[in-house]
Amino acid sequence: MSKQATAAAATAQPEFSIKSLIMPLMAVIIGMIMVILDSTVVNVAIPNLQHYFNTSLKGIQWTITGYTLALSAVIPLAGWMTDKFGAKRIFLITITLFTLGSVLCALAQTADQLVLFRVIQGLGGGMVAPIGMAMIFKLSPPDRRGSVMAMLGIPMLLAPAAGPILSGWLIGVASWHWIFLINLPIGIAALLVGLKYLPVLERQKAPSLDILGMILAPIAFSMLAFGMSEGGTDWTSTRTLTGLIVGGVALILFIIVELNQKQPLLELRVFGSSDFTRGVLLTWVSQIALIGSILMVPLFLQNLLGYTPLQSGLTTLPMALGSVVFMPIGGKLFDKVGARPLAFVGLIIITVALYLLSHIGLESSKMAIMLPLAMMGAGMGLSMMALNTHVLNSAPLRLVSRVTPLTTATQQVVMSFAIAGLTGFLTSRITHYMTEAGANGNPIQSQANAFDDLFFLTSCIAAFGVLVSLTLRKPRVKEDPNADAAGEKPDPSMMMGH
């Protein structure tokens, strides 16, 4: 081999070496674990928080919904902030703000304070996932993106499933305050690793900020979630109708504004790609199914079966194990076969798992609950990151930093809607069964019947996802006419047929 060839090989090696991605990947994973973990650690603590602050389930639910809505409010800014200040700098700043918000949550004295501090957490953590995913995607070799993104996807499934376990253990050995204080050492670790190993990527010129979009988006998303939450009590009440009408009008105005902006806050035009739209729709289905199990199973175990927080968390352990085992498998298969077969098989497994959960009752064994949860983890591991990678592959490389905020924002909004909607549905079904049973009925059995209805509903939603997965297409190479205008060389692996 000539000296020139040897030098060229040495120069090219770092770009295509998975080893060169390990530490940047670790920095992003630590940050994402901390943020995503806080989406579920509160779930197990809900009964404790209700008792500690002497408030209702609907009131304490806003510690979850408020956090999710705050994430949604700042996620759209991720692309603009990255272009303006650089991905590494914004990533580290948001990790710092999230960590400080966590400490404040531990110091909360009232339920209202806790909701407020959870909002601060969400404002800090909202950009972590989209910026981290965009950085790793851009650094990954085109032919190994499935495997690399699968590694990044492990915390996206492991953290929500492990959250109840960690939360249950901390509440058992200490108090609920520690489910937030645990973020302090994790946040410091994320900052140190990120500061040393995250690369400084070249950034594009930041466009003008879409102020009108920034105002309309939070109004639309928060009011819709509020209306859906109130609908659990009475879908015809003034509060419900006000939330749905105001939120719906704001959402329509937001869409109109974004579609007419030359430099929109969220690039909604990408939904013109049918491949992108179908992929996003399937990620929404997965999010609803995930919330249906992760949020509601701990409530069932603790409120109906009398499990302790730790017992509840350990019962959900099979979901975490299933996702850890099948996520790398899904990533490797994605590089070979694409998203369609993985989404099809994964969503079938999820559908069956939720259907099995719809038949659990007060006399069900632990195995009858743990087996469907293990299946949920396996199905999510196979399908979730395959779908996320498929969605990113459906957009030109130059738009990845804009697409990740869009997909992450929509997923967070869908998650907030799912939490509000499923909680409202559960409340309405409990009311229905208790009214049907009368004064001499068993209220615990009425609640169990309501949970069965909820799991059956989510299984139907997952079954719809199975049908949609059949429409996914394998990527086709297509020239991107705008790549040169953006100052980038077209990347054939990223150009998709629409």
N, C-alpha and C positions, 0 to 999 in steps of 0.2 A: 504493500500500500504506500502511495506517495505521501510526502510530508504534507502536501496541500490537502489530500483526502483525510489524513489523520487529524489535521487541525480543524477541518470542517466538521468531522464527526464529533470531535471534542466540544466544538462550539454548539452543535445542535443538541447534544445529549441532555443538558439541563432542561431544555424546553420540553422534551418528550419523556423525561424521567419521572415516574410516579414518586420516587424517593424525594425528588425536589419539592413535591407538593405536601409532604407529610406534615411539616411544621406549620406552614400556612393553613393547612386543613385543620390541624389541631387547634390553632388559635380561633378559627371560625367556629369549630365544633364546641369548644368550651363556652364561647359567648352564646351560641344558639341553645345549648343545653340549659344555661341559666335562664334565658328568657322563656323558652318553651316550657320548662319545668314549672314556672310560675303560672302557666295556664291551667295546671291540674292539681298542684299541691293544695290549693284552697278547697278543692272538691271534697276531699276527705275531712277537712276541718270545718265544713259548713255547720254540722250540728254543734260543734264546740263553739264556733263563732256566734251562732244563734243564742246559745246559752250565756256566753260571756257578755255579749252586748245586749241581751234581752230584746231581740228583734225578730221579725218574721223571716220566713224563707225567701219571700219575694224581696224583702229589703236587703238581706245578705247576699242574694243572687247578684246584686249590682256590683259586688266586689269582683265578680267574674266578668259580667257584661261591661262594666266601666273600664276594666283593664283591656278587654278586647276592642272596645270602641276607641280607646286612646291609641292603641296600636294602629287601628285603621286610619285614624286622623293624620298620623305623621308618616305612615308608610309611603303615601304618594309623593312626599318630599324627597324620598331617598335618591331618586335619579338626579334631581336638580342639585341637591346638596353634594352628591358625589362629583358632578361636573364642576361645581363651584369651588369646593374645598379639598377634594380628593377622597377616595374611598377609605383609605387607611385612617386618616384623621377623623372622619365622621364616625367610623366604626368604633374607634376608641372613645370618642366623646360620648356616644350613646351608651356604651357599656358603663362608663362612669356615672352617668345620670341614672341609669337603671339601678345600679348598686346603691346609690344614695337614696333612691326611692324605696328600695327594699328595707333599708335601715329605718326610714320613717314609718313604714307599715308596721314594723315591730314595736314602734313607740306609740301607735294609735291608742287613744283613750275612748273613742266612741266609734260607732259603726259608720257615721258620716265621715269621720276622719280617715278611717280605713279605706273607704271608697275613694276619697280624694287622693290619698297616697298611692292607691293602686293605679289611679289615672296617671300620676306622675311616673310610676313605674312603666306604664304603657307608653307614655310619651318618650321615655328614654330607650325602651327596647324595640320600638316599632321598626327601626331601620336596620336592626342587626341582621335579620334573616335575609331581606332582599339584597343588601350590600354584600353580605358574606357569600350568598349563592352566586351573585354576578361575578365576584372576584374569582372564586374557585372555578366557575364555568369557563371564564376567559383563560385561566391558567392551564386548564386540562387539555391533553392531546385529543383531537377530534375523534379518534378511533377508540378512545378509552373513557369517554365522557360518562357513559352509563355506569361503569365500575366506580369512577371517582365520585360521581354524584350519589351513588348508592352509599358510599362511605359517609358522605355528608348527610344523607337521609337517615342514618341510624339514630342520631339524636332527635330527629323530627318525630320518630315513632317511639324510641326508647324513653325519652324524657316524659312525654305524656303518660306512658304506661308505668314508668318508675315513680312518677310524682306521688301517686297515692301511697306507695310503699314508704317512701321517705317521709311523707307527711304523717302517716300513721305512726311510724317509729318515733319521730320527733315529738309528736303530741303525747305519745305514751310515756316517754322517758323524761320529757321536759314540759313544754307548753306550746301553744300555737305560735307564739312569738318567734320560735326558732325556725319555722318554715320560711320566714323571711330573712332572719339573721344568717342562715346558711349561705345566702347569696353573697355575703361580704367576702369570704375567702375565695369563692369561685370567681367573683368579679375581679378581685385583685390578680388571680392567676390568669384570667383572660387578658387583662391589661398588660401584664408582663410579657406573656407569650406573644401577644399581638404586636406590642411595641418593638420586639426584637425580630420577629420572623415574618410579619406581613409585608409584602412588597409594596412599593410606592408605584402604582400603575399610572400610566399617562392618562390624563383626563381631557375631555373635550371642552370646548367653550360653553359655558353655562348660558342657557337661553333666559329670556326674561321670565320672571316668576308669574305664574297664573294665579293672581290674587282671588279672582272671582271663583275659580275652581276650589281654592283652599277654603273659602267660606261655605260654599254649597255642599261640599262632600261631607264634612262632619255633621251638618244639620240633617242631611238626607239619611245618613246611616244611623245616627243616634235616635232620631225620631221614629224611624221605621222599627228599630229594635224595641223602643219604648212602647210603641203601639202594639206590637206582637206580644210583648210581655203582659201588658194590660188585658189583651184579648183572652188570656187564660181565665180571667174572672168573668168578663162580660164583653163580647165582641161588639156590642152595640152601645157601650158606654161612651160618654163624651171624651174621656181621656184616651180610650182606644182609637176612636175615630179621628181625634185631633192628631195623634201621633202618626197614624197611617196616612192621613191626607197631607199633612205638612211634609212628612218624609217623602211621600210619593211625588209631590209637586217639586220639592227640592231635587230629588233624584232626576226627574225629567229635565229640569233646568240645567243640572250639572252635565248631563249627557249632551244636551244641545250646545252648551258652552264649550265643552271639550272637543266636540266634533268640528266646531268652527274656529278653534284656536290653531294658529300656525305652529305654535310651540306649547302644546297642552301639558297640564300637570300629569295626566295619565293618557297614554297613547291608546285611546279606545279604538282607533282605526284598525288596530291589529286584529280586532274581532272580525274583520272582513275576511280573514283566513279561516276557512272551514275547519282545517286541521287544528288550528289554535283553539277555535271555539269549542270543538268537541272535546279536546283535551282538558280545557278549563272546566267544562261542564262535568266531566268525570271526576276531576279533583274536588269539585263541590260535593258531589255525591259521596265521595270518600270521607270528606270532612264531616258531613252530617252523620254518617254511619259511625265514625270515630267518636263524635260527641255523644251519640246515642248510647254508646257502651261505657266510655270513660267517665262521663258525668253522672249517668243514671245508675250504673251498677253499684257504686259506693253508697248512693242514697238508699237503694233497695236493701243492701246488706246491713247497713247500720240502722235505718229507721224501721225495717220490717223484721229482720232476722236477729237484730240485737248484737251485731258484730262490733268489736272495738275498732277504732281507726286502724290500728296495726293489722288486725285480722282482715279487715277490709282490703288494706293495701296488699297484703300477701296473697289474697285470693285473686288479685288481678295480675300477679307476677307472670303467669303463663302468657299473657298478651305481650309483655316486654320480651320474654324469651323467644316467642314466635317471630316477632319482628326482627330481632337481632340475628336469628338464624337465616331467615328468608330474604332479608334486605340485600346482602351481598350476592346471593344467588340471583335475585331479580336484576341486579345491576349488570352482572356478567351476561345474563341471557338477553338483556336489552341491547347490548352491543351486537348481538348476533341475530336476533329475531324481531327487534323493535317492540313497541309498546302494546300492540293489539292483543297478542296471545296472553301476555302477562296481565293486562287489565281484565281480560275476559275471565281467566282462571281465578285471579285474585278476587274479583267482585263476586264470582259464584261462591267462593269460600266464605266471603263476608256475608252474603245473603243467607246462606245456610246457617252460619253462626248466629246471626240475629234472629232467625226463625226459631232456632233451638232455645235462645234466651226468652222468646215470647211464650215458652211453655214452662218456665221455672215457676215455682210456687213456694209457699211457706214451708213445705216439707221436703224441698229439693235438697239433694246432697251437694257437698262442695264440688265433687267431680262434675255434676250436671251443670255447674256454673263455670268451672275452670276450663272445661273442654271447649265450649264455644268461645271463651276469651282467647285461648291458645289459637284457635282457628282464625279469630279476628286478627291477631298479630301476624300470622302467616299470610293471610290475604292482603293485609296492609303492606307487609314487607315486599311481596311480589309486585304489587300494583302501584303504590303511591309514588315512589321516586321515578319509576318508569314513566308515569304520566307527567310528572313535573319536568323531567328531561325532555320528553316528547314536546311539551309546550314550549320550552326554551329553544329547541331545535326548529320549531315552526316559525321562528322570527330570525331576521338577519342578525349577524353577530354585532353589528353597530348599535342595535336596539336592545341588547340584552340588559344593559343597565337601566333601561326604561321599562322593559317587560317584567323584570323581577319585582319591582314595586307594584306594578299592575296586578300580577297574579297573586302576590302576597296580600295585597290590600283586599282583593275580592275574596280570597280565602278567609281572611280575618272577618270580613263583613258577613260572609255566609256562616262562619262559626258563631258570631254574635246572634245572628238571626236564628240559627239552630238551637242555641242555648235558650233564647227567649221563647222561640216557638215550641220546642219540645217541653220546656217547663210549663208553658201555658197549656199545652195539650194534656200533659200529665195532670195538672190541676183540674182541668175541666172533666177529665175522665174519672178522677177520684170523686168529684162532686156528683157526677152521673151515677156511679155505682153506689155511693152512700145514700143518695136519694131513692134509688131503686130498692135498696135493702131495707130502708125505713129505720125507725128508732131502735128496733131490736136486732138490726144487722151487725155484722162484725166489721168494724172500721178498718182493721188490719187486712182482712181479706179483700175489702173494697180497694184498698191501695194496691194490693198485689195484682188484682185484676187490671187496674189502670196501668201498672208497669208492663204487664203482658201486652196490652194494646199498643203501648208506646214502642216496644221492641218489634212488634209485628209491623207497625208503620215504617220504622227504619229499615226493616228487611224488604219491604215493598220498594222503598226508595233505592236500595242497593240493587234490587232486581231490575229496576229501570236502568241503572248504570250498566248492568250486564248487556242489555240490548244496545245501548249507545256504544259500548266498546266494540261491537261488531262493525261499526262504521269507521273506526280508526284506519288510517292508511299508513303504510310504511313510507318513510321519507323518500322523496325523489329530488335529485340534484337539480337545482334551478339557479340560473344566473340572477344576481341581485343588481339591478340597474342603478340603485342608489348608493351602493357601497363606495364607489369612487368619489361621489359627491361628498361623502362623509369623511373622506380622507383615509379610507381603509381599503385594503386589498380584499376582494371578495373571497370568502371562505366557502368553498363548495360544500363542505360538510354541513353548513348551516343554512343553505338555501333550499327551501322546501317548496314542493308543489302545493298550490292552494286551490 
